[in-house]
Structure formats: C-alpha cells, structure tokens
Amino acid sequence: MIRYMGTRNNPDGGTVYVFIINGQQKEVREAALKQYPGCYEALPPAAKAKIAANRAWLSKL
C-alpha cells in the first residue's frame, strides 16, 4: 500500500516527496521515483505537472 502524504524541502534545498509505503514513511527525491514502483502513480495531478515542468526545463539546458 502506497499513500502520498505531501512534499518537504530537504536541507540541500531540494524537494522530496513523502509517502507511506507498507506502513513506513519514506522520503523520495524526484529522481528516485522510478526506484519505488507505484509512487509516481500515487502522486496527485499537481505534483505530476510540477515534475513534468521540471523535466521540460531540464531538457532545454
């Protein structure tokens, strides 16, 4: 079971996504979402749009 709880800023200034995965809290960086199956699908549409915008911005560099 995966439940999205929100976002948090880490000390490095990056955003991490907070999930409850099988009863344990996990903080997952945007780049590591693929390592946790089902986490990306559990994100709300607003968070997915933000990730898409970040990826579009990076592709222009």
VOPADREN-639467 format. One line per 5 residues: their letters; for each residue x, y, z of C-alpha. Coordinates in pm, 1 decimal. Each point is the difference from the previous one (the first is absolute). Layout:
// VOPADREN-639467
a> X Y Z | ...
***
This chain:
// VOPADREN-639467
mirym> 0.0 0.0 0.0 | 133.3 341.3 -100.6 | -145.0 327.4 124.3 | 125.2 345.9 -98.5 | 33.0 229.8 301.5
gtrnn> 150.6 318.3 -147.0 | 326.3 170.3 -82.7 | 281.7 124.8 214.7 | 312.4 205.0 -66.3 | 325.0 -169.7 97.2
pdggt> 304.7 184.6 142.5 | 158.4 12.9 -346.6 | -291.9 207.1 -129.7 | -155.3 -280.1 -203.8 | -352.6 -131.3 17.8
vyvfi> -73.1 -349.6 123.9 | -332.3 -178.8 -23.7 | -122.8 -167.7 318.1 | -179.3 -333.7 -29.7 | -124.1 -266.3 237.2
ingqq> 115.1 -327.5 -156.1 | -115.2 -315.7 176.6 | -36.9 188.8 327.2 | 340.7 171.5 -9.8 | 64.1 362.4 -87.5
kevre> 233.6 50.7 -296.5 | 134.1 325.0 -140.1 | 64.0 -40.6 -371.6 | 187.1 245.4 -221.0 | -146.5 78.9 -341.3
aalkq> 282.7 -179.4 -177.5 | -56.1 -314.4 209.8 | -373.7 -39.8 -64.9 | 69.5 -277.2 -252.6 | 172.1 -205.0 272.3
ypgcy> -326.5 -27.1 193.8 | -265.8 -163.3 -217.9 | -340.7 158.3 41.6 | 118.4 324.8 157.2 | -28.6 208.8 -315.4
ealpp> -349.6 -132.5 -60.5 | -99.0 96.4 357.9 | 91.7 365.7 -54.7 | -281.0 253.5 -46.3 | -32.7 169.9 -342.3
aakak> 155.1 325.0 129.7 | 319.7 -177.7 107.1 | 18.8 -187.0 -331.4 | -35.2 332.8 -184.5 | 283.9 149.7 205.7
iaanr> 223.6 -296.9 -81.1 | -86.2 29.8 -370.0 | 87.5 371.3 10.3 | 333.4 -75.5 169.0 | 83.5 -262.3 -261.7
awlsk> -93.0 236.9 -284.3 | 221.2 269.1 148.8 | 292.5 -241.2 35.4 | -37.7 -121.4 -357.0 | 55.4 356.5 -123.6
l> 343.5 23.5 163.9
***
